[in-house]
Amino acid sequence: MNNKLDIACGGNKQEGFFGIDIRPLPGVDLVHDLEKFPWPLGSDRFVIAVASHYIEHIKPWLSIDFMNEVWRVLQVGGTFAAATPYPGSRGFWQDPTHCNGWSEVTFQYFDPEYPLYQIYKPKPWKIKKGFPVWQPMGNLEVILEKIEEVKNV
């Protein structure tokens, strides 16, 4: 069983990864609309998930649901790596389907170590040290680690 997931892989699936995309392109292992939850994938199945230039296409009101779904399919300690054009950059505005700008602060909403997490309290992630990295006129890259959910008793 393949334990690495390429989210919205398109025709450029990473070698050795299981690819999911809405389009039935060569290399896509599962055709599915990534904005329909849950995905037809088992929980805790993957150790790595990547999304290269996809999160900027997610309808903003589905961002938390999307992140919670990536969390669901990853094993605890698994990593999620995402790359996106920096909001407001030429790369962000060039594509008419880009609708969701993720900045270096956005990911703090998903990490319980930051006050912004308390606003929505989604499934918990840890922002890996040294991330996110960005250039205002370029891309933003982040690596998150799935951490255990703390149950309120």
C-alpha positions as CSV (number, residue, x, y, z in Angstrom):
1,M,0.0,0.0,0.0
2,N,1.3,3.4,-0.9
3,N,1.5,5.7,2.1
4,K,2.3,9.1,0.4
5,L,-0.5,11.3,-1.0
6,D,-0.3,13.8,-3.8
7,I,-3.3,16.1,-3.5
8,A,-4.6,17.6,-6.8
9,C,-1.7,15.9,-8.5
10,G,-2.9,16.7,-12.0
11,G,-0.7,15.1,-14.7
12,N,2.4,15.6,-12.6
13,K,2.0,13.1,-9.8
14,Q,5.1,12.8,-7.5
15,E,6.9,9.5,-8.1
16,G,6.0,6.9,-5.5
17,F,2.8,8.8,-4.4
18,F,-0.9,8.0,-4.6
19,G,-2.5,10.7,-6.7
20,I,-6.0,12.2,-6.2
21,D,-7.4,14.8,-8.6
22,I,-10.8,15.9,-10.0
23,R,-9.6,15.3,-13.5
24,P,-9.0,11.8,-15.0
25,L,-5.4,12.5,-16.1
26,P,-2.6,10.0,-16.7
27,G,-1.2,9.0,-13.3
28,V,-4.2,9.9,-11.3
29,D,-5.1,7.0,-9.0
30,L,-8.4,8.3,-7.7
31,V,-10.7,10.8,-9.4
32,H,-12.5,12.8,-6.8
33,D,-13.7,16.3,-6.1
34,L,-11.4,17.4,-3.3
35,E,-14.1,19.8,-2.0
36,K,-16.4,16.9,-1.3
37,F,-15.8,15.5,2.2
38,P,-15.0,12.9,3.3
39,W,-12.6,11.7,0.6
40,P,-13.0,8.0,-0.2
41,L,-9.7,7.3,1.6
42,G,-9.1,5.6,4.9
43,S,-8.3,7.5,8.0
44,D,-4.7,7.5,9.2
45,R,-3.5,6.0,5.9
46,F,-0.7,8.3,4.8
47,V,2.6,9.5,6.4
48,I,3.1,12.3,3.9
49,A,0.7,14.5,1.9
50,V,1.7,17.2,-0.6
51,A,-0.4,19.9,-2.3
52,S,1.6,21.8,-4.9
53,H,-0.3,24.9,-6.1
54,Y,-3.7,23.7,-5.1
55,I,-4.8,25.3,-1.8
56,E,-5.3,28.7,-3.6
57,H,-8.1,27.0,-5.6
58,I,-10.1,25.9,-2.5
59,K,-13.2,27.9,-1.9
60,P,-12.3,30.0,1.2
61,W,-15.3,28.7,3.3
62,L,-14.0,25.2,2.7
63,S,-10.5,25.8,3.9
64,I,-10.9,24.4,7.4
65,D,-12.9,21.4,6.1
66,F,-10.0,20.8,3.6
67,M,-7.4,21.0,6.3
68,N,-9.4,18.7,8.6
69,E,-9.7,16.2,5.8
70,V,-5.9,16.2,5.2
71,W,-5.5,15.7,8.9
72,R,-7.9,12.8,8.9
73,V,-6.1,10.8,6.2
74,L,-2.6,11.4,7.7
75,Q,-1.1,9.3,10.5
76,V,-0.2,11.2,13.8
77,G,3.3,12.6,13.1
78,G,2.6,12.6,9.4
79,T,3.5,15.7,7.4
80,F,1.6,17.9,5.0
81,A,3.7,20.1,2.6
82,A,1.9,22.8,0.7
83,A,3.1,25.4,-1.8
84,T,1.0,28.3,-3.1
85,P,1.5,31.7,-4.8
86,Y,1.8,34.4,-2.2
87,P,-1.5,36.4,-2.1
88,G,-1.3,39.5,-4.1
89,S,1.6,38.3,-6.2
90,R,1.6,38.2,-9.9
91,G,1.5,34.4,-9.7
92,F,-1.6,34.5,-7.5
93,W,-3.5,36.9,-9.8
94,Q,-2.6,35.4,-13.1
95,D,-4.9,32.4,-12.7
96,P,-8.6,33.3,-12.8
97,T,-9.4,30.3,-10.6
98,H,-7.2,31.4,-7.7
99,C,-9.7,32.5,-5.0
100,N,-8.0,31.8,-1.7
101,G,-4.9,33.7,-0.5
102,W,-2.9,31.9,2.2
103,S,-0.3,34.1,4.0
104,E,2.4,33.2,6.4
105,V,-0.1,33.9,9.2
106,T,-3.0,31.8,7.9
107,F,-1.4,28.6,9.1
108,Q,-1.4,29.9,12.7
109,Y,-5.2,29.2,12.7
110,F,-4.3,25.4,12.6
111,D,-1.5,25.3,15.3
112,P,-2.7,25.3,18.9
113,E,0.6,27.1,19.9
114,Y,-0.8,30.3,18.4
115,P,-3.7,32.4,19.8
116,L,-5.5,32.4,16.3
117,Y,-6.1,28.6,16.7
118,Q,-8.7,29.4,19.4
119,I,-11.0,31.2,16.9
120,Y,-12.0,28.0,15.0
121,K,-10.3,25.2,16.8
122,P,-9.8,22.9,13.8
123,K,-7.9,19.6,13.9
124,P,-4.5,20.4,15.3
125,W,-1.3,20.8,13.4
126,K,2.2,21.9,14.3
127,I,4.0,24.3,12.0
128,K,7.4,22.8,11.4
129,K,10.4,24.9,12.5
130,G,11.6,27.2,9.8
131,F,8.3,27.4,8.0
132,P,6.4,28.9,6.4
133,V,8.9,30.5,4.0
134,W,7.7,33.0,1.5
135,Q,8.5,35.8,-0.9
136,P,5.8,38.5,-1.3
137,M,6.2,38.4,-5.1
138,G,6.8,34.7,-5.2
139,N,5.5,31.6,-3.5
140,L,4.7,30.5,0.1
141,E,5.7,27.0,1.3
142,V,4.8,25.4,4.6
143,I,5.3,22.0,6.3
144,L,2.8,21.0,9.0
145,E,2.9,18.0,11.3
146,K,-0.3,16.2,12.3
147,I,-0.5,16.2,16.1
148,E,-2.9,14.3,18.4
149,E,-6.2,15.9,19.1
150,V,-6.7,16.8,22.7
151,K,-10.1,15.8,23.9
152,N,-11.8,18.2,26.4
153,V,-13.1,16.1,29.3
